[in-house]
């Protein structure tokens, strides 16, 4: 519904104002005047289009309707109401405000991330002839010709005008016509979302009777191509046996995409009215249609049933329950049974996964049980597909949604259960842009607001979650048996130092690992090779002068990608061609250092030339269906060895995988990070869980390391999660790290290094005045101290959980950050705030 600002609405009616959430990083709501013509229709949660600033048009969400005009500025009119019924629920608006408050960002930033871009509005300048224009004698010939072209159409974009007049530089003519008031420029607002429309054809109703149909076919004897189309239509649509089937028609593409049929013959039949063309709006999720061939009953083992019953019991007194189930124990079957019970009660279920890769296998299993009640929501889907899920949740079409972290923002109104699978995964944390939220923690808050329950599941829980479970805040259930009596894999630690000394290493592979991979191939079994670094090698280095290829925007070396002959920065995306000679000394001795998944893939092809080798990492799975196709290949036995990064470690279930090789364990363990030991345990345990998932075969996991005696490796090979937890939790307590404190990281950024340091030092001093040296650490440069040409300095703030008023502390931090951002002597400084940063 579009409204003009100068509409005359009559003074006796009430004047309404609306506080709007706009997708801009400003810490306030914006009050707009509601045109009286839409007073009866506007509701909280509806989207509106409003002018913002000088030339912008943005989509806002109505947060509150009232009768109080703003005191500091003149309220502008809402330009357009987009929704008859709200697409954003009161629960969501409340949650958006909580996220903004907790994570120290603006509610507009939350809206910008939460709302699919397909639900936002774009504006595009268009040109229209001014019907009041009379002074044609003032126009040049060029201007008159252009004006005549514009008059032929109601309105044209710049591009359309250029195409029609055959000119590429029309700006000066347009500017002159505007000055002479011959044309009008206006903003045409368009919604990005477009329903998927299917073109269909059906037989004219008069031919539905047998007599008329036979007569038509006889008449077309002289036109065999037209007759062939009609005969094919009748063979596909049984109009004689099922009289109403003709109404549904047949997809037009059945004819247009088949070379056997003539396009001109089809067009003729449509023009004559023999066939009628029409359109229907369809869902984009036809590819996940239900498949009931295997039945919908999930039969739980004794151990699974025991875990299921314990979870139900725990939910009587706890809102959140942690399920600690070993890899391959069948947690998914427990999740499905819980979801069935919740849906049967009339409530909704949200199933969160850390990686898009995981959705492929799980969706196949879930759609057999839940059919068209299931919605899927992740970033590989198009804007239109995500909008359909959003609207499907609002309408009640999708009662169960499977998605990655952004699915937490969907407009649920009757949530009964949120399942957070692999709850320990760092993928649930968003780092850029704001809000820098953790989906697991937001899920717990979202559930509280809807009186729902939360189930956290993992074979290697986050230390914080395990701590909360042991201390009674969460319920706690264990599932320590593998499904189908399968055994946990056997571990082998390979000493790469000894292998190198005895010259048994071949490239990056030990002789032990090569032999194991060969034996798996001989048995027609599959293997996984895990290396948590993509690309061919870490970097290029000159043997003569020591030159290393570095990013021009970031303080980091460029990763070598052999397939595309490129050096790439994994921080800012900068790319360079590989130099033929050293840029420093012109030497030809430029060599690769380190290795990534691409290099391991190439080396495996040398060792096993007849093996079918695939690679799963960010570079090979960019396309929408790349995950799905690769997983199908592995399941169908078309891949012998899979090389991949951490995305292969999470929940994938391939029953023919017997061998897993782990590279670079030492780098994971010794990475300079608070969580390095915990994450190494989680990552290696998770990837090892892909091996030996059949009862008749025990898997083997081979870990290459320069120091097999490391404590954490011993705990991994004995599956001693509790031992790892006890050691790590003591360290956390001694050094005042989570879960005993909350951490907030402030990153100060500036294009000038000196100004960045001055800003960081000043901010640190402001914080120290109230917080003290025990709580404020820094400033210090991070591991990568320059990204996208801006120099970085980190300040880490530790706040004790029991002694500190967290809300008051955050308000103080925000106040001091604002002081820095508004300091004219530090102009250009930016500060990002990351609450619960590690």
URHUQUI-V388172 format. One record per backbone hydrogen bond with DSSP energy under -1.0 kcal/mol. NH is the residue of the N-H (numbers start at 1). CO is the residue of the C=O. E is the energy in kcal/mol with one decimal. If there is no record, write none. Layout:
# URHUQUI-V388172
NH/CO/E  NH/CO/E
This chain:
# URHUQUI-V388172
3/79/-2.2  7/4/-1.4  17/66/-3.3  18/32/-2.8  19/64/-3.1  20/30/-3.0  21/61/-2.7  24/22/-2.7  26/24/-2.1  28/26/-2.2  30/20/-2.1  32/18/-2.4  33/76/-3.0  34/16/-2.7  38/35/-2.0  39/36/-1.2  41/38/-1.4  42/38/-2.2  45/62/-2.9  46/43/-1.8  48/60/-2.5  49/80/-2.9  50/58/-2.3  52/56/-2.6  56/52/-1.1  58/50/-2.3  60/48/-2.9  61/21/-2.0  62/46/-2.4  63/19/-3.0  64/19/-1.4  66/17/-2.9  78/33/-2.3  79/49/-2.1  80/49/-1.7  81/1/-1.9  82/47/-2.5  87/45/-1.2  88/45/-1.6  93/89/-2.1  94/90/-2.2  95/91/-2.3  96/92/-3.2  97/93/-1.9  98/94/-1.9  99/95/-2.7  100/96/-2.4  101/97/-2.3  102/98/-3.0  103/99/-2.8  105/100/-2.1  110/106/-1.5  111/107/-2.4  112/108/-2.2  113/109/-1.5  114/110/-2.8  115/111/-2.8  119/116/-2.4  120/117/-1.4  122/190/-2.3  124/188/-1.3  126/186/-2.9  127/156/-3.5  128/184/-2.5  130/182/-2.5  133/130/-1.9  136/134/-1.7  138/135/-1.6  139/136/-1.6  144/140/-2.6  145/141/-2.3  146/142/-1.9  147/143/-2.6  148/144/-2.2  149/145/-1.7  150/146/-2.2  151/147/-2.3  153/150/-1.4  156/127/-2.2  161/157/-2.2  162/158/-2.5  163/159/-2.3  164/160/-2.0  165/161/-2.2  166/162/-1.3  167/162/-1.1  174/170/-2.8  175/171/-2.8  176/172/-1.8  177/173/-2.6  178/174/-2.4  179/175/-2.1  180/176/-1.9  181/178/-1.5  182/177/-2.8  184/128/-3.4  186/126/-2.2  188/124/-2.3  190/122/-2.4  192/120/-1.4  193/118/-1.7  198/280/-3.3  200/278/-3.2  201/250/-2.8  202/276/-2.0  204/274/-2.9  207/204/-2.4  208/205/-1.6  213/209/-2.3  214/210/-2.4  215/211/-2.0  216/212/-2.3  217/213/-2.3  218/214/-2.0  219/215/-2.2  220/216/-1.4  221/218/-1.6  223/220/-1.4  227/223/-2.5  228/224/-2.4  229/225/-1.4  230/226/-2.1  231/227/-2.7  232/228/-2.3  233/229/-2.4  234/230/-2.4  235/231/-1.8  236/232/-1.5  237/233/-2.7  239/237/-2.4  242/238/-3.0  245/242/-2.1  247/244/-1.2  250/201/-2.7  252/199/-2.5  254/251/-1.7  255/252/-1.7  256/252/-2.1  257/253/-2.2  258/255/-1.2  261/258/-1.9  266/262/-1.9  267/263/-2.5  268/264/-2.2  269/265/-2.0  270/266/-1.9  271/267/-2.6  272/268/-2.5  274/269/-1.4  275/269/-1.7  276/202/-3.4  278/200/-2.5  280/198/-2.0  282/196/-2.7  288/285/-1.7  289/286/-1.3  295/292/-1.5  305/301/-2.8  306/302/-2.1  307/303/-2.2  308/304/-2.9  309/305/-2.7  310/306/-2.2  311/307/-2.4  312/308/-2.1  313/309/-2.3  314/310/-2.8  315/311/-2.3  316/313/-1.3  317/314/-1.4  318/314/-2.5  321/454/-2.5  322/475/-2.9  323/456/-3.8  324/477/-3.0  325/458/-1.3  326/479/-2.0  329/326/-1.7  334/330/-1.1  335/331/-2.4  336/332/-2.6  337/333/-2.0  338/334/-2.1  339/335/-2.8  340/336/-2.6  341/337/-1.9  342/338/-2.2  343/339/-2.8  344/340/-2.1  346/343/-1.7  347/342/-1.7  348/414/-2.8  349/399/-2.6  350/417/-2.2  351/401/-3.1  352/419/-3.4  353/403/-2.3  362/358/-1.8  363/359/-2.8  364/360/-1.3  365/361/-1.4  366/362/-2.9  367/363/-2.9  370/366/-3.2  371/367/-1.5  373/370/-2.0  374/371/-1.5  375/400/-2.7  377/402/-2.5  381/378/-1.7  386/382/-2.3  387/383/-2.2  388/384/-2.0  389/385/-1.7  390/386/-2.5  391/387/-3.1  392/388/-2.2  393/389/-2.2  394/390/-1.9  395/391/-2.5  397/392/-1.4  398/392/-1.5  399/373/-1.3  400/373/-2.0  401/349/-2.2  402/375/-2.8  403/351/-2.3  404/377/-1.4  407/404/-2.6  408/405/-1.7  409/406/-1.7  410/407/-1.7  412/410/-2.1  416/348/-3.2  417/348/-1.5  418/453/-2.3  419/350/-2.9  420/455/-3.0  421/352/-2.3  423/457/-2.2  425/422/-2.3  428/425/-1.3  429/426/-1.9  430/437/-3.0  437/435/-1.7  439/428/-2.7  442/438/-2.5  443/439/-2.3  444/440/-1.4  445/441/-1.6  446/442/-3.2  447/443/-2.5  448/444/-1.7  449/445/-1.8  452/447/-3.0  453/416/-1.9  454/319/-2.6  455/418/-2.6  456/321/-3.0  457/420/-2.5  458/323/-2.1  466/462/-2.4  467/463/-2.5  468/464/-2.2  469/465/-2.1  470/466/-2.7  471/467/-1.7  472/469/-1.4  473/468/-1.9  474/468/-1.4  475/320/-3.0  477/322/-2.7  479/324/-2.6  483/328/-3.4  485/482/-1.1  486/483/-1.2  490/699/-3.2  492/701/-2.7  494/703/-3.0  496/705/-2.4  499/495/-1.9  500/496/-2.2  501/497/-2.3  502/498/-2.3  503/500/-1.3  504/499/-3.2  506/509/-3.2  509/506/-2.4  514/510/-2.1  515/511/-2.3  516/512/-2.2  517/513/-2.5  518/514/-2.2  519/515/-2.4  520/516/-2.2  521/517/-2.0  522/518/-2.3  523/519/-1.6  524/521/-1.6  525/520/-3.0  526/656/-2.5  527/640/-2.4  528/659/-2.4  529/642/-3.1  530/661/-3.4  531/644/-2.3  533/531/-1.5  536/560/-3.1  537/560/-1.6  539/593/-1.7  541/591/-2.8  542/547/-2.4  543/589/-2.9  546/542/-1.5  549/540/-1.2  551/556/-2.5  555/786/-3.1  556/554/-1.8  558/549/-2.7  559/568/-3.1  560/537/-1.5  561/566/-3.2  565/562/-1.1  566/561/-2.2  567/576/-3.0  568/559/-2.9  569/574/-2.5  573/569/-1.4  576/567/-2.2  578/565/-1.3  582/587/-2.9  586/582/-2.5  590/588/-1.6  591/541/-3.0  593/539/-2.7  596/536/-2.1  597/533/-2.1  598/535/-2.0  600/596/-2.0  601/597/-2.2  602/598/-1.8  603/599/-2.4  604/600/-2.5  605/601/-1.6  607/603/-2.1  608/604/-3.1  611/608/-1.4  614/641/-2.3  616/643/-3.0  626/623/-1.3  629/625/-2.5  630/626/-2.3  631/627/-2.9  632/628/-2.4  633/629/-2.0  634/630/-2.1  635/631/-2.8  636/632/-2.2  637/634/-1.4  638/633/-3.0  640/612/-2.9  641/612/-1.9  642/527/-2.5  643/614/-3.0  644/529/-2.3  645/616/-1.6  648/645/-2.2  649/646/-1.8  657/654/-1.6  658/526/-2.5  659/526/-1.2  660/700/-2.2  661/528/-2.9  662/702/-3.0  663/530/-2.6  668/664/-1.5  669/665/-2.2  670/666/-2.4  673/671/-2.1  676/673/-1.6  679/675/-3.3  680/676/-2.3  681/677/-2.3  682/678/-2.5  683/679/-3.1  684/680/-2.4  685/681/-2.2  686/682/-2.6  687/683/-2.5  688/684/-2.2  689/685/-1.3  690/687/-1.4  691/688/-1.8  692/657/-2.1  697/694/-1.3  700/658/-2.7  701/490/-3.0  702/660/-3.1  703/492/-2.7  704/662/-2.5  705/494/-2.7  710/707/-1.6  714/710/-1.7  715/711/-1.8  716/712/-1.9  717/713/-2.4  718/714/-1.0  719/716/-1.4  720/715/-2.9  721/719/-1.5  724/720/-1.9  725/721/-3.0  726/722/-2.8  727/723/-1.8  728/724/-2.4  729/725/-2.9  730/726/-1.3  731/727/-1.6  732/728/-2.4  733/729/-2.1  734/730/-2.6  735/731/-2.3  737/732/-2.7  740/737/-1.9  742/799/-2.8  744/797/-2.2  745/834/-2.5  746/795/-2.9  747/832/-2.3  748/793/-3.0  749/830/-3.1  750/791/-1.4  756/752/-2.3  757/753/-2.3  758/754/-2.6  759/755/-2.7  760/756/-2.2  761/757/-2.8  762/758/-2.5  763/759/-2.4  764/760/-2.3  765/761/-2.2  766/762/-2.1  767/763/-2.0  768/764/-2.4  769/765/-1.3  771/767/-2.4  772/768/-1.2  776/772/-1.3  777/796/-3.1  780/794/-1.8  787/790/-2.1  789/553/-4.3  790/787/-1.7  791/750/-3.2  792/785/-2.7  793/748/-1.7  794/780/-3.2  795/746/-2.5  796/777/-2.5  797/744/-2.6  798/775/-2.5  799/742/-2.6  801/740/-1.6  804/800/-1.2  806/804/-1.1  809/805/-2.5  810/806/-2.4  811/807/-2.0  812/808/-2.0  813/809/-2.3  814/810/-2.7  815/811/-1.9  816/812/-2.1  817/813/-2.4  818/814/-2.1  819/815/-1.7  820/816/-1.6  821/817/-2.3  822/818/-1.7  823/820/-1.1  826/823/-1.6  827/824/-1.1  829/826/-1.7  830/749/-2.3  832/747/-2.2  834/745/-2.4  836/743/-2.4
